[in-house]
């Protein structure tokens, strides 16, 4: 066992979490092992953070960050101001380097790819949608949005968590339609590309100390552009997210070593995330 994923954390007495963590640490003492405990709580950053600590659990899923991220990457012209605000609140509450779970999806939510595509409406009953109609893939928007969300999670502090199927942008409504059997084979071309892109972002994060442990700065230099800068000692990684349907020009972009993606000269292509080994 490497860890525990705890449900409904706030509905269980705090004394239970203290006792459980005490027993877990006692059981693993002297073994060199660490058991990672992540919980699930809906609420403010203060409420979520009240269950975290050396004598409590290690982390919780960051639903507040997720809720803003899916709007920023899934809705047209949403902008990034709300996402930046909640991200900075999280850094203030949980610390510059924390173990919170940054998620692509959850069993209590509809598939993000379907929301982005519009095959599941944001304002409808998402469980009813899954029960009353067959939700299928329509177009590329779901793949583009999921690739951006995955890249965002890999660029932020915390522990990136990929909900099964999101690595290839699976579709569906809410529970139980979001629990379709995982497919390891029989993926179409774009599903393979999305899975490959997820693997590349995972590999990049694991290879860059700044993306795992660096200080984090978020900004929005243009209405549909997000910039994340991670700094660790003398290593800097800059990640751009272009959520618009037109290229965005960045001064001196062609002078920076590109770690992942393909810039267009000094431009970030539409609906694309790119990473660079420099401050920009």
N, C-alpha and C positions, 0 to 999 in steps of 0.2 A: 504494500500500500504506500503510495506517495503522498496522499492527502485526502481531505474530505471536502465535499461540496454540500454545504448545509442549506436547507430550505427554510424559509420563513423565520429568519434569525430573530427579528424583533418580537415574535410571538412566543418566544421561549425565555424563561427567566435568566437574567444575567448570571445568576449563581451557577446555573448549569454549564454555561460556557466557561466559566472560571474553573469549575471542577473537571470538565472534559479536557481542557488544555493542560491542567496540572497533571492529569493521568497520562495524557499523550507524551508530555515531556519526561515524565518519570519512566514511561515504557521505553523511550528511545534514548535515555541518558547513557552516555558512554559508547553508543553505537556509531556516532558520526552522522546519523541520519536526521533529517528534519522533515516533519510532517506539515505540509501546507494546508491551511484551513481557509476556505473562502465561503462566505455566506451570501444570502440574498435578502435585501431589505429595500423596500420602497420608502422614500422619505428624504428629508433634508440631508445635506452633507454632515451637519452636526449630529443628527440621529444615527446615520450610517457609521460615522467615525466613533461614536460612543461604544461600539462593540469591538473596536480594534485596539490592540496593545499586546505587550509581551505576555500578559497573563490572560489574554482573551484570544480572539481569532486573528488571523493575519490580514484578512482582506474581505471585501465584499464586491459583488458586481457593481460597476459604476453605471447605474441606470440613468442618473441625471446627465452624465456625459453622453451616453448612448442616445437618449431622447433628443438632444440637440444635434448630435452628429447625423442621425438619420434624416432630420429635416434639412440640415445644411447640404448634405450630399444627395438627398432624394427628391427634394422639391426644387422646381425652377425658380431662380432669382431669390432664393431664401437668404443668401448672404451668410457671413460667418461671425457676425458680432455676438449673437447669443451663444454660439458654441465657444468662442473665445472666453466670454464671461464665465460660463460654468466651468470651463477647463481651469481657469485661473482660480476660481473658488475652490475647486478640488485640490489644486496644488497647495493652496493656503491651508486647507483643512487636513489633508493627508500627508503633506510634506513633498519636497521637491523630488524625492526618490521613495516610492511606495510600492506596495504589492497589490493594489486594487486591480480588479479584473476589468479590462477594456474589452467589450464584447461586440461581436458581429450580429448576434441574435440571441433568442431565449425561447424556451418552450411556452412562455406566456405571451408571446408576441407573434404577429404575422411575419412571414418572410419579408425581409427588407427589400429583396429584389423585386417582389411583386408590388410592394408599395411604390417603389421608384418607377416601375413600368406603368403603373396605373391600373393593373389588372385586379388589384385590391385597393379600394378607396381608403383614404386616410380617415374619413369620417363615418365609415360604416361599421356594422357589427362584424368583426373579423372572424369570430368563431362561426357565426351564421354563414358567412361567405364560404368558408371551407366545407360546410355541410351541404349547402344548397347549389353549388355549381363547381365545375371542374376548372380549377385555376391553372392556366397554362402559361408558357413563355410567350411574350409578345415583344419582339424587337431586341435592341441592344442596350436599352437604358438600364435595365436591371444589372447587367454585367458591368457596365461603366460605373454605376453607383457602388456596387459591392467591391470592385477593385479599389475605388477611392477610400471607402470605409476601412477596408483591410489595411491599406497603406497608412491611413491615419492612426489606427490602433498600434501598428508597428512603429510609428514615429513618436508615440507618447510614452511618458512614464507609466509604470504599472506592469501587469502581466496580461498580454494579449490572449484572448479566449475566442477561438473560432467554433461557433455552434455548428454541429455536424451538418454538412450539406452546403454551408455558406462558402466553403472553399471553392465551390464551382457555381455559386449563386443559385441554389435551388429555389423553387417557387412554392407558394402555398399561402393559405390563410393562417388563422390562429389554431391552437390546440383543438383537435389532434392532427389537423392538416399539415402542421409544421413538423410532424414526426414521420414523414415519409421515409421509407427504407433508404439508407445511405447507398450511393452508387459508387463503386470503385472502378467500374468499367462502363462501357456503353455511354460514354459522354460525347456530346457533339463537339464541334470544333471550338466554339466560343466557351463552352464549359471547360474544355481542356486548357484553353488560354487563361481563363480566370484562375483555375487551380494552379497553373504554372506561375502566374503572377503572384499569387499568395505565397507560394514556395520561395520565390525570389525575394519577396519582402521579408519573410522569416529569416532567410539566409543573410540578408543585408543587416538586419537588426542584430543577429548573433555575431556578426563580424565587426561591428562598430561599437566601441566602448561608449561613444557619445550618445548613441541611440538607446543604450541600455541604462546608463548611469549619469548622463549629462544634465546640466541645467537646461531648462526649457523656456523658450520665449515664443509666443504666438502673436501674429499680427495679420492684418488684411490690407495689403498695399493697394488693392483694387477691389471693387464691389464683389466680384465672384472669385477672388483669389485668396487663398490661405497660405501663409508662410509659417513654418515651424523651424526654429533654429535650436539645435542641441549642441551644447558645448561641454567637453570633458577634457580638462588640462589643455593640451595644444591641439586637440582634434575637434573639428567643427563639422557638423552635418546640417545642411539646409534642405528642407523638403518643401516643394511648392505643390499646391493643389488648385488646378484650374477647373472651376465648376461651370464655366460659361461655354457657349458653343462657338467661340472664336478664340484664336490664339491671343496670348497676353505677352507683351514684351517686357523683359527684365534686363536692365542695363548690365553689361559685362557678363551675361550668362554664358556666352560662348567661350569665356576665358576660364570657367570653372570646370574641374573634372566631374563628369557625370557618372554617378554610381549606379543608377537604375533608371531606365527609360530613355527616350530619344527626343531631345529638344530640337526645335526648328530654328537653328541659328541662335538668336537671342530671344526666342519665343517659347512659351509653354503651350503645347498643343491643347485643343479643347478636351474637356472631361478626362484629364490626365494628371497623375501624380508623378513627379520626378524628384530624385534625390541627388545632391551634389556634395562633394567633399571639400567644401569651402563655405565661408561666410559670405553672404550676398545681400 
